[in-house]
Structures are given as C-alpha cells and as structure tokens.
C-alpha cells in the first residue's frame, strides 16, 4: 500500500483490504451469497452502519469473492456449484493484487491527496468519480466482473454524488458498486433508491474482541472498550492506541469526589489535552461527552457494562432518577455546544477543559442539594 495518507485507513491499523477474517457480519454475507447464487446480484449495494464496525472490510471481502469467483456465464465445464462462503485464500492471485493495490478489476473511490499540500482533501470531488469512465472503458479481464468501492459516499460533494448517480442509472454490464456509508439518511434519495441495502450492526462483545485481536495482535484488550467503543472495532483500536480507556478512567475517578473535584487532578487532565491540532483535545472532549451521555442514561435505564471501575457507583450517586437524568442531558448539550464554540474560537485547550470541569461541578452540586446530600 502507498505511504501517502489514505482516507480509508485508521492510523496504526491494517488497511481494510488486509483484513483476513470478517467478524460479526454473517447476515450481510449470507445476503450477498444468496443473491450471487440465485443470479440476482444487484449492481449497487449500500453498506450501512456505525463507523468502524467493519463495513469497508466487508466491501473488500465481497470484492475479492466477486473477482475470484468462476466466470459470470456458464463455461465449457458447466455451471459452477453454489458458493458457500465469501472467503478467498490470502494467497489467491486476486487477494494478493488487491492487497498490493494492483487489481485491474477493482476501483477505489475515496478522498484523494491534495498535490499542493500533501494532505487529504476534505471531500471526494467530482474528478475522482469521473475516473470511473476510464475504469469502465478498459477491457474487463479475469472473470469479466468489475467492482467499485466508494469509502465513503458520505464524503462526496454534490457534483460528485450527481456524477455517481449517472453511473448507477446506467451501470455497465457485470459491474458491482459497493457504497460504504455511516449516515445513509444524508445520501441522495435517488442514489439510495438504486441500491440494495446491506445493514451492518455493531459487533457483539465477543466479535469485537476477536476483531480487535486480529487488528492489533500485540495489544491487550481492555474490557472497558466494550462499553466505550459501542461495537466499533475501529473505535476500540483507536482508544487502545491513544490510551483512551485510561483517560476515561481518569474522568470517572475525577467525578468520584463530586460535588467537589480534586483541583490537582482536574488541572492534570486539562494539561493532558495538549494542542488542538494533535487530536488529544478532540479525544478528551469526546470522552467527556460520552461520560455525560452514559451518566444521563443511567438515570432512566439499567446500567450496562462498566467502562471503568467505579463507574456504576458514580452514576448511582450523581444520577438517581429521571429528573437528574434530564439535568445531566441538558448539561451535556450545553457543554457540547461550548466545546464546539471553544474549538472554533481556538480557545486554550486547558481553559476549555477547566471550564467544562467547573460546569460538571456546578451541575453535581445542584443535583446533590436536591437529593439532600449536600
């Protein structure tokens, strides 16, 4: 794979095309196999579901299968038997070419690198989609099939989406387009109506741990990641690589002393946010927002798996019922808005975190006073 930045790759993790085993998407695989074996293979599939659950890996599994399968039409040797799995051996020529980025039957549409800055563009432009003209204009090799993966269609600008729509309206013969999306409701209805949906669900705890072990075999799996990652192996891996689980534990520990936070611990957490540009502030803000969301939910539903030791006790103390849950939900909304405004205004990260900490103190004091404990 290229050393240039890749929009469809999480830093520190293997590229989705390198994923050998797929976990948690048996139902989606069965739908593709059923369509393939029944000669009802749709020309466009929209792979939906939360970010990081393996939709891109599924798209590459489908691509390998389609490009390595027997020719689309009956050969001199008769009709091939029905396929029972999308799996293709890692040493198969198609699999090797896809990993190397040299498979002529596969075209990947993703955010390109800006030649001037060397950084990824913020959208998939129309020129990238127009590359499909050249791709489909080439003679089909192999088994005659051609596959396009768009990862992800959410990042297309309006002109690019309209150009893709033209392809979907008149798809070339033996072509299959696999459109990855995290937010299908934002896709043009005219595009959605021309695709068959493959709904992918978050991974179960067991599948998440297995997928994590495959992606990061040298990293220990923190049980708290099951709650923090919400079934997303991409999210779990990012949190593991960046110490996110430890940061979340620090947030829980900090809130154990509410309504009075340990000022030294709060300052330490604030200073750990670093510069806005290095991603640490964004992660800390996300984890604070997640903590407040989980805290608010604890007042109206039974607590699920703990994301950090002592979390259940903190939730029981600070959010004893629906009334407290509403207060925390309002606080989460207000602090989320403050965070966005602070980042837009380039507010000092430490000051932003301290401000959020003081608001959490204020909210906890209000709830505990009403509870009669303070």
GILINWO-V258258 format. One record per residue. BURIAL is + if it has 9 or more other C-alpha atoms within 8 Angstrom, else -. D_LAST is the distance of its C-alpha to the last C-alpha in Angstrom with 2 decimals. Layout:
burial=BURIAL d_last=D_LAST
burial=BURIAL d_last=D_LAST
This chain:
burial=- d_last=59.18
burial=- d_last=59.18
burial=- d_last=57.28
burial=- d_last=56.31
burial=- d_last=52.79
burial=+ d_last=52.55
burial=- d_last=50.27
burial=+ d_last=50.28
burial=+ d_last=49.27
burial=+ d_last=45.89
burial=- d_last=46.21
burial=- d_last=46.65
burial=+ d_last=47.60
burial=+ d_last=51.03
burial=+ d_last=52.34
burial=+ d_last=52.14
burial=+ d_last=55.95
burial=- d_last=55.67
burial=+ d_last=53.51
burial=- d_last=55.77
burial=- d_last=53.78
burial=+ d_last=51.77
burial=+ d_last=48.79
burial=+ d_last=47.14
burial=+ d_last=49.58
burial=- d_last=52.21
burial=- d_last=52.13
burial=+ d_last=52.87
burial=+ d_last=55.63
burial=- d_last=57.14
burial=+ d_last=57.36
burial=+ d_last=59.23
burial=+ d_last=61.56
burial=- d_last=62.29
burial=+ d_last=63.19
burial=+ d_last=65.29
burial=+ d_last=67.18
burial=- d_last=67.78
burial=- d_last=69.13
burial=- d_last=66.40
burial=- d_last=64.73
burial=+ d_last=63.06
burial=+ d_last=63.71
burial=+ d_last=60.04
burial=+ d_last=56.83
burial=+ d_last=53.31
burial=+ d_last=50.89
burial=+ d_last=47.41
burial=+ d_last=43.97
burial=+ d_last=40.96
burial=+ d_last=41.80
burial=+ d_last=42.61
burial=+ d_last=43.44
burial=+ d_last=47.12
burial=+ d_last=48.84
burial=+ d_last=50.96
burial=+ d_last=51.91
burial=+ d_last=52.96
burial=+ d_last=55.03
burial=+ d_last=56.86
burial=+ d_last=57.48
burial=+ d_last=59.04
burial=+ d_last=61.06
burial=+ d_last=62.45
burial=+ d_last=63.37
burial=+ d_last=65.14
burial=+ d_last=67.03
burial=+ d_last=68.07
burial=- d_last=69.05
burial=- d_last=72.65
burial=+ d_last=74.34
burial=- d_last=73.20
burial=- d_last=76.61
burial=+ d_last=78.70
burial=- d_last=80.69
burial=- d_last=84.11
burial=- d_last=82.36
burial=- d_last=80.83
burial=- d_last=77.36
burial=- d_last=74.67
burial=- d_last=72.68
burial=- d_last=69.23
burial=- d_last=66.46
burial=- d_last=63.84
burial=- d_last=61.39
burial=+ d_last=60.45
burial=- d_last=60.59
burial=+ d_last=63.17
burial=- d_last=64.06
burial=- d_last=62.68
burial=- d_last=66.24
burial=- d_last=67.61
burial=- d_last=69.24
burial=+ d_last=67.05
burial=+ d_last=63.86
burial=+ d_last=65.11
burial=+ d_last=66.04
burial=+ d_last=62.71
burial=+ d_last=60.87
burial=- d_last=63.26
burial=- d_last=62.82
burial=- d_last=66.54
burial=+ d_last=66.83
burial=- d_last=69.12
burial=+ d_last=67.98
burial=+ d_last=64.31
burial=+ d_last=62.88
burial=- d_last=59.25
burial=+ d_last=57.72
burial=+ d_last=54.61
burial=+ d_last=53.41
burial=+ d_last=56.14
burial=+ d_last=56.02
burial=+ d_last=56.80
burial=- d_last=60.02
burial=- d_last=59.17
burial=- d_last=55.68
burial=- d_last=55.85
burial=- d_last=52.49
burial=+ d_last=51.80
burial=+ d_last=52.24
burial=- d_last=49.29
burial=- d_last=51.31
burial=+ d_last=54.31
burial=+ d_last=57.07
burial=+ d_last=60.04
burial=- d_last=62.43
burial=+ d_last=60.73
burial=+ d_last=61.27
burial=+ d_last=64.84
burial=- d_last=65.51
burial=+ d_last=65.80
burial=- d_last=69.19
burial=- d_last=70.57
burial=- d_last=68.92
burial=+ d_last=70.38
burial=- d_last=73.66
burial=- d_last=74.33
burial=- d_last=76.35
burial=+ d_last=74.20
burial=- d_last=74.81
burial=- d_last=73.88
burial=+ d_last=73.47
burial=+ d_last=73.52
burial=+ d_last=69.80
burial=+ d_last=67.54
burial=+ d_last=63.74
burial=+ d_last=61.31
burial=+ d_last=57.62
burial=+ d_last=55.38
burial=+ d_last=52.10
burial=+ d_last=50.39
burial=+ d_last=51.64
burial=+ d_last=48.31
burial=+ d_last=49.37
burial=+ d_last=52.67
burial=+ d_last=53.25
burial=- d_last=54.90
burial=+ d_last=58.44
burial=+ d_last=57.96
burial=+ d_last=56.59
burial=- d_last=59.59
burial=+ d_last=61.97
burial=+ d_last=60.47
burial=+ d_last=60.86
burial=- d_last=64.58
burial=+ d_last=64.84
burial=+ d_last=63.02
burial=- d_last=65.38
burial=- d_last=68.46
burial=- d_last=67.49
burial=- d_last=70.23
burial=- d_last=71.78
burial=+ d_last=70.13
burial=+ d_last=67.08
burial=+ d_last=63.48
burial=+ d_last=60.48
burial=+ d_last=57.05
burial=+ d_last=54.29
burial=+ d_last=50.86
burial=+ d_last=47.96
burial=+ d_last=44.18
burial=+ d_last=43.90
burial=+ d_last=46.89
burial=- d_last=45.78
burial=- d_last=46.53
burial=+ d_last=50.07
burial=- d_last=52.97
burial=- d_last=53.72
burial=- d_last=57.37
burial=+ d_last=56.56
burial=+ d_last=54.33
burial=- d_last=57.07
burial=+ d_last=59.57
burial=+ d_last=57.50
burial=+ d_last=56.78
burial=- d_last=53.10
burial=+ d_last=52.03
burial=- d_last=48.37
burial=+ d_last=46.70
burial=+ d_last=43.43
burial=+ d_last=40.75
burial=+ d_last=41.76
burial=- d_last=40.65
burial=- d_last=38.88
burial=- d_last=42.25
burial=+ d_last=44.16
burial=+ d_last=41.57
burial=+ d_last=41.91
burial=+ d_last=45.71
burial=+ d_last=45.91
burial=+ d_last=43.67
burial=+ d_last=45.97
burial=+ d_last=48.97
burial=+ d_last=47.59
burial=+ d_last=46.18
burial=- d_last=48.04
burial=- d_last=47.00
burial=- d_last=43.24
burial=- d_last=41.04
burial=+ d_last=39.10
burial=- d_last=35.33
burial=- d_last=34.08
burial=+ d_last=31.04
burial=+ d_last=33.59
burial=+ d_last=34.16
burial=+ d_last=30.78
burial=+ d_last=30.80
burial=+ d_last=34.42
burial=+ d_last=34.48
burial=+ d_last=38.06
burial=+ d_last=39.40
burial=+ d_last=41.39
burial=+ d_last=41.76
burial=+ d_last=38.01
burial=+ d_last=37.63
burial=+ d_last=40.41
burial=+ d_last=39.05
burial=+ d_last=35.63
burial=+ d_last=37.45
burial=- d_last=39.76
burial=- d_last=37.09
burial=- d_last=34.41
burial=+ d_last=32.15
burial=+ d_last=30.75
burial=- d_last=29.72
burial=+ d_last=28.03
burial=+ d_last=26.06
burial=+ d_last=25.01
burial=+ d_last=23.87
burial=+ d_last=21.67
burial=+ d_last=20.09
burial=+ d_last=19.66
burial=+ d_last=18.11
burial=+ d_last=15.43
burial=- d_last=14.66
burial=+ d_last=12.50
burial=+ d_last=10.35
burial=+ d_last=8.37
burial=- d_last=10.75
burial=+ d_last=14.32
burial=- d_last=17.04
burial=- d_last=19.07
burial=- d_last=22.26
burial=+ d_last=21.96
burial=+ d_last=21.20
burial=+ d_last=24.25
burial=- d_last=26.32
burial=+ d_last=25.60
burial=+ d_last=26.41
burial=+ d_last=29.62
burial=- d_last=30.67
burial=+ d_last=31.12
burial=+ d_last=34.47
burial=+ d_last=36.66
burial=+ d_last=36.43
burial=- d_last=39.98
burial=- d_last=39.57
burial=- d_last=37.38
burial=+ d_last=34.42
burial=+ d_last=32.29
burial=- d_last=33.23
burial=+ d_last=32.31
burial=+ d_last=28.90
burial=+ d_last=28.13
burial=- d_last=29.46
burial=+ d_last=27.30
burial=+ d_last=24.09
burial=+ d_last=25.21
burial=+ d_last=26.00
burial=+ d_last=22.60
burial=+ d_last=20.93
burial=+ d_last=23.64
burial=- d_last=23.20
burial=+ d_last=19.42
burial=+ d_last=20.11
burial=+ d_last=22.92
burial=+ d_last=20.90
burial=+ d_last=19.19
burial=+ d_last=22.67
burial=- d_last=24.88
burial=- d_last=25.22
burial=- d_last=24.51
burial=- d_last=27.80
burial=- d_last=28.89
burial=+ d_last=26.43
burial=+ d_last=27.23
burial=+ d_last=25.59
burial=- d_last=24.50
burial=+ d_last=20.85
burial=+ d_last=20.65
burial=+ d_last=20.26
burial=- d_last=17.24
burial=+ d_last=15.53
burial=+ d_last=16.62
burial=+ d_last=15.51
burial=- d_last=11.89
burial=+ d_last=11.81
burial=+ d_last=14.40
burial=+ d_last=14.50
burial=+ d_last=17.08
burial=+ d_last=19.43
burial=- d_last=17.18
burial=+ d_last=14.94
burial=+ d_last=18.31
burial=+ d_last=19.69
burial=+ d_last=16.99
burial=+ d_last=17.60
burial=+ d_last=21.32
burial=- d_last=21.34
burial=+ d_last=19.61
burial=+ d_last=22.25
burial=- d_last=25.01
burial=- d_last=23.94
burial=+ d_last=23.64
burial=+ d_last=26.93
burial=- d_last=28.59
burial=- d_last=27.30
burial=+ d_last=28.68
burial=- d_last=32.03
burial=- d_last=32.29
burial=+ d_last=31.43
burial=+ d_last=34.13
burial=- d_last=36.59
burial=- d_last=36.10
burial=- d_last=36.37
burial=+ d_last=33.06
burial=- d_last=32.53
burial=+ d_last=30.98
burial=+ d_last=28.61
burial=+ d_last=27.34
burial=+ d_last=26.92
burial=+ d_last=24.83
burial=+ d_last=22.62
burial=- d_last=22.15
burial=+ d_last=21.17
burial=+ d_last=18.69
burial=- d_last=16.96
burial=+ d_last=16.99
burial=+ d_last=15.40
burial=+ d_last=12.53
burial=+ d_last=12.28
burial=+ d_last=12.52
burial=+ d_last=9.93
burial=+ d_last=7.28
burial=- d_last=8.87
burial=+ d_last=9.01
burial=+ d_last=5.64
burial=+ d_last=4.85
burial=- d_last=8.20
burial=- d_last=7.76
burial=- d_last=5.73
burial=- d_last=3.76
burial=- d_last=0.00
